[in-house]
């Protein structure tokens, strides 16, 4: 039997962040890093805890998908403790700007510098940090080709508003990706959303009171943040985001959908965003 190739980096994440962790794992593996990812590498029929311990023993470094969910995940704290006892290098990849470690993981992250997902080259900086921890050179960054499509994020109750915005932008020469219109039949919904964001030049989020209650919108903004996509919040009826959503758009100039020439301002902002 052919010997299984050992992994180099253990991906630690909260269960609620599995989709994000998978995206990070895929990005690192595209850069030549062999990752240990629980959802994929835990062997069926084996004890889960023993498999996690095996994965950490096998790897040389640990990447933490650092979110508020990770702060509250007991499993993440146990993984960090095992990594600490093994004296592994830990690379916290902070996906929520300004987030501080919770009391259960603060001790294990002391002395380790966070890589910021919100930085312009956040993904590539993570890859470089991992390569440095492994003692290998980082590959040259891939220059993405510009795209002229915008992803529209909205709460399901606001579909009529999203369709209206999509129609206006497309009537004025801006291609849009909007669900459910652009979903492929039979495809995985979450993967389609992630690919739609990845292949767009930016995100317009329809901001209403419904948005604050939409888990899907929060996930889309987090995905856009990870993919380093610019975001344009388009607020109806002067709606304000909750503190949870505001983390992703707090330093971004909002556009109001109310008042004269609101659509023209949106069109100008979108075209400017897509030219960057």
N, C-alpha and C positions, 0 to 999 in steps of 0.2 A: 504493500500500500504506500502511495506517495506521501511523504511527510507534509503535514499541514504547515503553511507559511505562517510564522508568528506575526502577531500584530505589534504595532509600535506605540499606538496612542489609545488610551481608554477614554471614551466619551461618557462623561457623567452628566446626568440630566434628571429633572423631575418628570414624572410620568405625563403631566399635562403639557410638557414641552417636547414630546416625542417627535412631532413633525419637524420642529425647528432643529432638533438634534440630528435628525436624519439628513436635513439639508446641509448642516455643517459637516457631517461625516462625508457626504458625497462630494462636497467642495474640497475637503482635505485629500480625499482619495484621488480626485482629479489631478491634484498636485503631487501625487506619488506617495502619499502617506497611508500606511496600512492601519486602519482603525478597528478598534474593538467596540462594537455597538450592541448593547444588550438585546434589543428587539430582533436583531439578526443573528447574533453569535452565541446566545444562550442555547445549549444543546438540549433538545427535547428529552424529557424523562429524567433529567438531572435536577438536583436541588438548586433552586435559583440562587440562594446565597453563596453556595459553593462555586457556582459558575461565575458569579461576580468576582469572588476572591481570586479565582483562576485567571480571569481576564486582567485584573490589576497586577497580579504577579507576573504575567506574561509581558506587560507593556513597560515602556521606559518613561512615559510621561502621561499626564492626565489633563484633558481639556474639560473644563467645567462650563456648561451652558448656564451662565449666571443670570438668573431672573429672580423675581420675587417668589415664583413657584419653587425654585431651587432652595431659597432660604427656608422654606417651610417643609421641605421633603426630608424625612428621616433617612431614606435610602441614600440621598446625596451626602448627608453628614457622615454616614457609615463608610461610604466609599472614600470620602476625603480623609477620614481617620486611617483607613487602611493604606492609602497613598502616603500619608504622613509617616506612618510606622515603617514604610518601605523606603522612605526618604526620596520619593519621586518628585520630579518637577511638576508643579501644578500651574496650568495656564487658565486663569478665569477669563472667559469671553463674555464681557458685560453687554447684554442686549437692551438694558433699560438704563438710560443715561442718569448718572448720579446715584444709582442704587448702591447701598452699603450692605456688607455681609450681615446676616442675622447672627444671633448669639450662638447658635448651634454650629456654625461653620467659620465664624470669625477667626478662631484660634488657628485653624488649619490653613487659612489663606494668608496669615501674617507673613510678610516678607515676599509675597508674590505680586507682581505687577499685573494689573488688569489690562487686557487688550479691549479697546472700545469698538463695539460694532458700529457705533454712530460716526466714527471717523471716516473721512473720505475713502481711505484705503483699508478699512477695517478688516475685510475678509483676507486681503493679502497680508496684512500685518499679523493676523492670526497664523497664517501659513508660515510666515517667516519666523515667528516665535516658536512654533512647533519644530521647524527644521533646526533652529538654534539649539533647542533642548535635546534634539536627537544627534547633534553634531554633524549635520549634513547641510549642504548648500541649498538655498531656496531657489526654485525655478523662477525664471523671468515672469513678470506679471503679464497676463493676457489682456490686450487692449480690446475692449468690447466695441463692437460696431454700433453706431447710433441707430436708434429705432424711432419711428414716428407714430407710436401708438401709446395711448394712455389707458391705464386700468381704472375702472370706476368701482369704488367700494361703497356699499350702502347697506342699510338694514332692509330686510325683506319687506317691511311695511312701507318703505319708501321707494318701491320699485317704479312707481309712476314718475317720481322726481328723477330717479336715475335714468329712466328711459328718455325723459325730456332733455336732460343734460347731454346724454349720448347723442340724441337726434340733432341738437343744436351744434355740437362740436363736429359731428360728421358732415353736416350740411355746410360747414365752413372749413372743410379740408383736413380735419383731425380724425384719424382712425381711433376707434375705441375698442377695448376689451371689456365686455360686460356679461355677467351671468344673468340668466341661464342661456342667453342667446349664443355665446361663443363656447359653451361646453360641448365636448365631443360625446356623442351617444355611447354609453357603455364604459366610458373612461372613469378612473378614480377621481371623485370630486375634489378632494383636498389637493391631489397632485395637479389637477387642471388649474385650480386657483393659484397654486404656487408657481406653476409654469407661466400662467397669464401675467403675474406680477414680474417674474424674472425676465420675460420677453417684452416688457413694456418700458417706455422711457420715464414713467413716473405714475403717480397715483392721484386721482381726484377723489376725495372722500366726501360724500354727501352727509353733512352734519346737521342732525335734528335731535329731538329728544329720544326718538327711536334708536338712534345710533348708540346712545349711551347704554342701551340694554342689549345690544347685538354682540354676542360673543364672536361671531364670524368677522365682524369689522375689526375688533381688537386683534384677532389673529392675523388678519390681512395687513394691518398696520405694523404689527411686529415682524411679519415676513418681509414687508417693504423696508423696514428699518434694517433688518439683517442683510437684505440684498442691496442696501445703500441706494434706494430709489427715492427721489424727491417726492414730497407729498404736498398737495394743495388742499387745505380744508375749505369747503364751500358751504357756508352756514346759512340755513333757512330759519327765518323768524328769530334771528339773534340767538340761536341755540348755543349753549356752552357745553363743552365736554366735561365728563367726570374727571376726577384726578387721575384715574387709571388710564383713560384715553389721552389725557393732556400730556402725559410723559412722552408721547410720540410726536406731538405737534406743538409743544409749548414754545419753541423758538422759531416757529414758522408763522409768517404773516398770513392771516386768514382773509378770505374773501367773503363778503356778504352777498347772498343771493337776493337781498331786498334792496329796493331803490332803483333809480334810473341807471341804465347802461351796465347792470350787473353781469349780464351774459357777455357783453363785449369785454369787460375786465377779465372775466374768467378765460375767454378765448385768448386774450393777449398773454395772460399768465401761463396758460398751457403751452402755447407756441414757444414762449421764451424758455420754459422748462425743457421742452423737447430739443431745443437747439444747444443746450449745455453739454 
